[in-house]
């Protein structure tokens, strides 16, 4: 009976349970690292700006790359699909979807690095 009880609760985590120590040796709990409301707002704004940049870069991809990226990452607000599901939908192999995705991500990252060097 005890094993069942422990098994049910082994994934539970307290927000106030110590998870480590900082440089000064003070205990840190999960609640300490979750962030404040202002941090959450900043993170949300940053995510929105990054997504807008990514969507702009996706528009510069070939139609097939754009389709795969939109389906794979739900960039147009649709559900995110697996490579297997995209392959079935487009009538191509999963490995071809993987190659298209890899090429598209490489182009986007290259463009992002180019912009960062200009700023």
PyMOL CGO cylinders between C-alpha atoms (Angstrom):
from pymol import cmd
from pymol.cgo import CYLINDER

trace = [
    CYLINDER, 0.00, 0.00, 0.00, 2.82, 2.39, 0.85, 0.3, 1, 1, 1, 1, 1, 1,
    CYLINDER, 2.82, 2.39, 0.85, 4.38, 1.84, -2.60, 0.3, 1, 1, 1, 1, 1, 1,
    CYLINDER, 4.38, 1.84, -2.60, 1.16, 2.88, -4.34, 0.3, 1, 1, 1, 1, 1, 1,
    CYLINDER, 1.16, 2.88, -4.34, 0.99, 6.05, -2.28, 0.3, 1, 1, 1, 1, 1, 1,
    CYLINDER, 0.99, 6.05, -2.28, 4.60, 6.93, -3.04, 0.3, 1, 1, 1, 1, 1, 1,
    CYLINDER, 4.60, 6.93, -3.04, 4.14, 6.15, -6.74, 0.3, 1, 1, 1, 1, 1, 1,
    CYLINDER, 4.14, 6.15, -6.74, 1.16, 8.52, -6.97, 0.3, 1, 1, 1, 1, 1, 1,
    CYLINDER, 1.16, 8.52, -6.97, 3.05, 11.42, -5.42, 0.3, 1, 1, 1, 1, 1, 1,
    CYLINDER, 3.05, 11.42, -5.42, 6.57, 10.89, -6.78, 0.3, 1, 1, 1, 1, 1, 1,
    CYLINDER, 6.57, 10.89, -6.78, 6.01, 13.44, -9.57, 0.3, 1, 1, 1, 1, 1, 1,
    CYLINDER, 6.01, 13.44, -9.57, 4.62, 16.14, -7.31, 0.3, 1, 1, 1, 1, 1, 1,
    CYLINDER, 4.62, 16.14, -7.31, 6.90, 19.08, -6.63, 0.3, 1, 1, 1, 1, 1, 1,
    CYLINDER, 6.90, 19.08, -6.63, 6.46, 21.76, -4.01, 0.3, 1, 1, 1, 1, 1, 1,
    CYLINDER, 6.46, 21.76, -4.01, 7.07, 25.34, -5.10, 0.3, 1, 1, 1, 1, 1, 1,
    CYLINDER, 7.07, 25.34, -5.10, 8.82, 25.94, -1.80, 0.3, 1, 1, 1, 1, 1, 1,
    CYLINDER, 8.82, 25.94, -1.80, 11.01, 22.82, -1.76, 0.3, 1, 1, 1, 1, 1, 1,
    CYLINDER, 11.01, 22.82, -1.76, 14.73, 23.67, -2.07, 0.3, 1, 1, 1, 1, 1, 1,
    CYLINDER, 14.73, 23.67, -2.07, 16.13, 22.92, -5.54, 0.3, 1, 1, 1, 1, 1, 1,
    CYLINDER, 16.13, 22.92, -5.54, 19.68, 24.16, -5.01, 0.3, 1, 1, 1, 1, 1, 1,
    CYLINDER, 19.68, 24.16, -5.01, 21.79, 26.96, -3.66, 0.3, 1, 1, 1, 1, 1, 1,
    CYLINDER, 21.79, 26.96, -3.66, 22.96, 30.25, -5.08, 0.3, 1, 1, 1, 1, 1, 1,
    CYLINDER, 22.96, 30.25, -5.08, 26.56, 31.54, -5.09, 0.3, 1, 1, 1, 1, 1, 1,
    CYLINDER, 26.56, 31.54, -5.09, 26.25, 32.83, -1.53, 0.3, 1, 1, 1, 1, 1, 1,
    CYLINDER, 26.25, 32.83, -1.53, 25.03, 29.45, -0.28, 0.3, 1, 1, 1, 1, 1, 1,
    CYLINDER, 25.03, 29.45, -0.28, 21.38, 30.48, 0.18, 0.3, 1, 1, 1, 1, 1, 1,
    CYLINDER, 21.38, 30.48, 0.18, 18.76, 27.85, -0.66, 0.3, 1, 1, 1, 1, 1, 1,
    CYLINDER, 18.76, 27.85, -0.66, 16.79, 28.47, -3.82, 0.3, 1, 1, 1, 1, 1, 1,
    CYLINDER, 16.79, 28.47, -3.82, 13.27, 27.16, -4.26, 0.3, 1, 1, 1, 1, 1, 1,
    CYLINDER, 13.27, 27.16, -4.26, 11.24, 26.80, -7.44, 0.3, 1, 1, 1, 1, 1, 1,
    CYLINDER, 11.24, 26.80, -7.44, 9.11, 29.80, -6.50, 0.3, 1, 1, 1, 1, 1, 1,
    CYLINDER, 9.11, 29.80, -6.50, 12.28, 31.94, -6.48, 0.3, 1, 1, 1, 1, 1, 1,
    CYLINDER, 12.28, 31.94, -6.48, 13.11, 31.17, -10.12, 0.3, 1, 1, 1, 1, 1, 1,
    CYLINDER, 13.11, 31.17, -10.12, 9.63, 31.28, -11.64, 0.3, 1, 1, 1, 1, 1, 1,
    CYLINDER, 9.63, 31.28, -11.64, 9.83, 35.04, -12.19, 0.3, 1, 1, 1, 1, 1, 1,
    CYLINDER, 9.83, 35.04, -12.19, 7.68, 38.05, -11.57, 0.3, 1, 1, 1, 1, 1, 1,
    CYLINDER, 7.68, 38.05, -11.57, 4.79, 39.42, -13.55, 0.3, 1, 1, 1, 1, 1, 1,
    CYLINDER, 4.79, 39.42, -13.55, 7.00, 42.04, -15.21, 0.3, 1, 1, 1, 1, 1, 1,
    CYLINDER, 7.00, 42.04, -15.21, 9.42, 39.31, -16.30, 0.3, 1, 1, 1, 1, 1, 1,
    CYLINDER, 9.42, 39.31, -16.30, 6.54, 37.27, -17.70, 0.3, 1, 1, 1, 1, 1, 1,
    CYLINDER, 6.54, 37.27, -17.70, 5.34, 40.28, -19.68, 0.3, 1, 1, 1, 1, 1, 1,
    CYLINDER, 5.34, 40.28, -19.68, 8.86, 40.93, -20.99, 0.3, 1, 1, 1, 1, 1, 1,
    CYLINDER, 8.86, 40.93, -20.99, 9.25, 37.30, -22.02, 0.3, 1, 1, 1, 1, 1, 1,
    CYLINDER, 9.25, 37.30, -22.02, 5.87, 37.38, -23.75, 0.3, 1, 1, 1, 1, 1, 1,
    CYLINDER, 5.87, 37.38, -23.75, 6.76, 40.53, -25.69, 0.3, 1, 1, 1, 1, 1, 1,
    CYLINDER, 6.76, 40.53, -25.69, 10.14, 39.11, -26.66, 0.3, 1, 1, 1, 1, 1, 1,
    CYLINDER, 10.14, 39.11, -26.66, 8.51, 35.89, -27.88, 0.3, 1, 1, 1, 1, 1, 1,
    CYLINDER, 8.51, 35.89, -27.88, 6.01, 37.89, -29.92, 0.3, 1, 1, 1, 1, 1, 1,
    CYLINDER, 6.01, 37.89, -29.92, 8.79, 39.94, -31.55, 0.3, 1, 1, 1, 1, 1, 1,
    CYLINDER, 8.79, 39.94, -31.55, 10.82, 36.83, -32.35, 0.3, 1, 1, 1, 1, 1, 1,
    CYLINDER, 10.82, 36.83, -32.35, 7.78, 35.08, -33.84, 0.3, 1, 1, 1, 1, 1, 1,
    CYLINDER, 7.78, 35.08, -33.84, 7.07, 38.13, -36.02, 0.3, 1, 1, 1, 1, 1, 1,
    CYLINDER, 7.07, 38.13, -36.02, 10.66, 38.05, -37.31, 0.3, 1, 1, 1, 1, 1, 1,
    CYLINDER, 10.66, 38.05, -37.31, 10.48, 34.32, -37.99, 0.3, 1, 1, 1, 1, 1, 1,
    CYLINDER, 10.48, 34.32, -37.99, 7.17, 34.75, -39.86, 0.3, 1, 1, 1, 1, 1, 1,
    CYLINDER, 7.17, 34.75, -39.86, 8.80, 37.46, -42.00, 0.3, 1, 1, 1, 1, 1, 1,
    CYLINDER, 8.80, 37.46, -42.00, 11.69, 35.13, -42.84, 0.3, 1, 1, 1, 1, 1, 1,
    CYLINDER, 11.69, 35.13, -42.84, 9.32, 32.27, -43.62, 0.3, 1, 1, 1, 1, 1, 1,
    CYLINDER, 9.32, 32.27, -43.62, 7.70, 34.47, -46.27, 0.3, 1, 1, 1, 1, 1, 1,
    CYLINDER, 7.70, 34.47, -46.27, 11.05, 34.60, -48.09, 0.3, 1, 1, 1, 1, 1, 1,
    CYLINDER, 11.05, 34.60, -48.09, 11.26, 30.79, -48.36, 0.3, 1, 1, 1, 1, 1, 1,
    CYLINDER, 11.26, 30.79, -48.36, 10.20, 28.72, -51.34, 0.3, 1, 1, 1, 1, 1, 1,
    CYLINDER, 10.20, 28.72, -51.34, 6.51, 27.72, -51.37, 0.3, 1, 1, 1, 1, 1, 1,
    CYLINDER, 6.51, 27.72, -51.37, 7.29, 24.13, -50.33, 0.3, 1, 1, 1, 1, 1, 1,
    CYLINDER, 7.29, 24.13, -50.33, 9.61, 25.26, -47.51, 0.3, 1, 1, 1, 1, 1, 1,
    CYLINDER, 9.61, 25.26, -47.51, 7.01, 27.78, -46.35, 0.3, 1, 1, 1, 1, 1, 1,
    CYLINDER, 7.01, 27.78, -46.35, 4.29, 25.12, -46.33, 0.3, 1, 1, 1, 1, 1, 1,
    CYLINDER, 4.29, 25.12, -46.33, 6.41, 22.67, -44.35, 0.3, 1, 1, 1, 1, 1, 1,
    CYLINDER, 6.41, 22.67, -44.35, 7.45, 25.31, -41.80, 0.3, 1, 1, 1, 1, 1, 1,
    CYLINDER, 7.45, 25.31, -41.80, 3.89, 26.56, -41.34, 0.3, 1, 1, 1, 1, 1, 1,
    CYLINDER, 3.89, 26.56, -41.34, 2.58, 23.03, -40.82, 0.3, 1, 1, 1, 1, 1, 1,
    CYLINDER, 2.58, 23.03, -40.82, 5.48, 21.89, -38.65, 0.3, 1, 1, 1, 1, 1, 1,
    CYLINDER, 5.48, 21.89, -38.65, 5.50, 24.85, -36.25, 0.3, 1, 1, 1, 1, 1, 1,
    CYLINDER, 5.50, 24.85, -36.25, 1.91, 26.10, -36.51, 0.3, 1, 1, 1, 1, 1, 1,
    CYLINDER, 1.91, 26.10, -36.51, 3.06, 29.54, -37.65, 0.3, 1, 1, 1, 1, 1, 1,
    CYLINDER, 3.06, 29.54, -37.65, -0.30, 30.40, -39.17, 0.3, 1, 1, 1, 1, 1, 1,
    CYLINDER, -0.30, 30.40, -39.17, -2.17, 29.54, -35.98, 0.3, 1, 1, 1, 1, 1, 1,
    CYLINDER, -2.17, 29.54, -35.98, -2.91, 25.98, -37.01, 0.3, 1, 1, 1, 1, 1, 1,
    CYLINDER, -2.91, 25.98, -37.01, -2.04, 22.85, -35.08, 0.3, 1, 1, 1, 1, 1, 1,
    CYLINDER, -2.04, 22.85, -35.08, 1.61, 21.77, -35.16, 0.3, 1, 1, 1, 1, 1, 1,
    CYLINDER, 1.61, 21.77, -35.16, 2.07, 18.58, -37.18, 0.3, 1, 1, 1, 1, 1, 1,
    CYLINDER, 2.07, 18.58, -37.18, 4.71, 15.88, -37.01, 0.3, 1, 1, 1, 1, 1, 1,
    CYLINDER, 4.71, 15.88, -37.01, 7.00, 15.25, -39.96, 0.3, 1, 1, 1, 1, 1, 1,
    CYLINDER, 7.00, 15.25, -39.96, 5.10, 12.02, -40.56, 0.3, 1, 1, 1, 1, 1, 1,
    CYLINDER, 5.10, 12.02, -40.56, 1.74, 13.84, -40.71, 0.3, 1, 1, 1, 1, 1, 1,
    CYLINDER, 1.74, 13.84, -40.71, 3.15, 16.49, -43.05, 0.3, 1, 1, 1, 1, 1, 1,
    CYLINDER, 3.15, 16.49, -43.05, 4.55, 13.79, -45.33, 0.3, 1, 1, 1, 1, 1, 1,
    CYLINDER, 4.55, 13.79, -45.33, 1.14, 12.11, -45.54, 0.3, 1, 1, 1, 1, 1, 1,
    CYLINDER, 1.14, 12.11, -45.54, -0.60, 15.43, -46.16, 0.3, 1, 1, 1, 1, 1, 1,
    CYLINDER, -0.60, 15.43, -46.16, 1.81, 16.47, -48.95, 0.3, 1, 1, 1, 1, 1, 1,
    CYLINDER, 1.81, 16.47, -48.95, 2.31, 13.00, -50.41, 0.3, 1, 1, 1, 1, 1, 1,
    CYLINDER, 2.31, 13.00, -50.41, 6.08, 12.96, -49.89, 0.3, 1, 1, 1, 1, 1, 1,
    CYLINDER, 6.08, 12.96, -49.89, 8.42, 10.93, -47.66, 0.3, 1, 1, 1, 1, 1, 1,
    CYLINDER, 8.42, 10.93, -47.66, 9.10, 11.85, -44.05, 0.3, 1, 1, 1, 1, 1, 1,
    CYLINDER, 9.10, 11.85, -44.05, 12.81, 12.08, -44.78, 0.3, 1, 1, 1, 1, 1, 1,
    CYLINDER, 12.81, 12.08, -44.78, 12.10, 14.60, -47.55, 0.3, 1, 1, 1, 1, 1, 1,
    CYLINDER, 12.10, 14.60, -47.55, 10.05, 16.67, -45.08, 0.3, 1, 1, 1, 1, 1, 1,
    CYLINDER, 10.05, 16.67, -45.08, 13.02, 16.51, -42.70, 0.3, 1, 1, 1, 1, 1, 1,
    CYLINDER, 13.02, 16.51, -42.70, 15.41, 17.75, -45.41, 0.3, 1, 1, 1, 1, 1, 1,
    CYLINDER, 15.41, 17.75, -45.41, 13.07, 20.59, -46.40, 0.3, 1, 1, 1, 1, 1, 1,
    CYLINDER, 13.07, 20.59, -46.40, 12.68, 21.61, -42.74, 0.3, 1, 1, 1, 1, 1, 1,
    CYLINDER, 12.68, 21.61, -42.74, 16.43, 21.48, -42.12, 0.3, 1, 1, 1, 1, 1, 1,
    CYLINDER, 16.43, 21.48, -42.12, 17.15, 23.60, -45.22, 0.3, 1, 1, 1, 1, 1, 1,
    CYLINDER, 17.15, 23.60, -45.22, 14.47, 26.16, -44.28, 0.3, 1, 1, 1, 1, 1, 1,
    CYLINDER, 14.47, 26.16, -44.28, 15.68, 26.45, -40.67, 0.3, 1, 1, 1, 1, 1, 1,
    CYLINDER, 15.68, 26.45, -40.67, 19.23, 26.90, -41.97, 0.3, 1, 1, 1, 1, 1, 1,
    CYLINDER, 19.23, 26.90, -41.97, 18.11, 29.76, -44.21, 0.3, 1, 1, 1, 1, 1, 1,
    CYLINDER, 18.11, 29.76, -44.21, 16.22, 31.44, -41.37, 0.3, 1, 1, 1, 1, 1, 1,
    CYLINDER, 16.22, 31.44, -41.37, 19.17, 31.12, -38.98, 0.3, 1, 1, 1, 1, 1, 1,
    CYLINDER, 19.17, 31.12, -38.98, 21.53, 32.44, -41.63, 0.3, 1, 1, 1, 1, 1, 1,
    CYLINDER, 21.53, 32.44, -41.63, 19.29, 35.46, -42.19, 0.3, 1, 1, 1, 1, 1, 1,
    CYLINDER, 19.29, 35.46, -42.19, 18.99, 36.08, -38.44, 0.3, 1, 1, 1, 1, 1, 1,
    CYLINDER, 18.99, 36.08, -38.44, 22.76, 35.94, -37.97, 0.3, 1, 1, 1, 1, 1, 1,
    CYLINDER, 22.76, 35.94, -37.97, 23.19, 38.32, -40.91, 0.3, 1, 1, 1, 1, 1, 1,
    CYLINDER, 23.19, 38.32, -40.91, 20.82, 40.83, -39.30, 0.3, 1, 1, 1, 1, 1, 1,
    CYLINDER, 20.82, 40.83, -39.30, 22.51, 40.51, -35.90, 0.3, 1, 1, 1, 1, 1, 1,
    CYLINDER, 22.51, 40.51, -35.90, 25.88, 41.37, -37.47, 0.3, 1, 1, 1, 1, 1, 1,
    CYLINDER, 25.88, 41.37, -37.47, 24.40, 44.47, -39.10, 0.3, 1, 1, 1, 1, 1, 1,
    CYLINDER, 24.40, 44.47, -39.10, 22.87, 45.83, -35.87, 0.3, 1, 1, 1, 1, 1, 1,
]
cmd.load_cgo(trace, "trace")
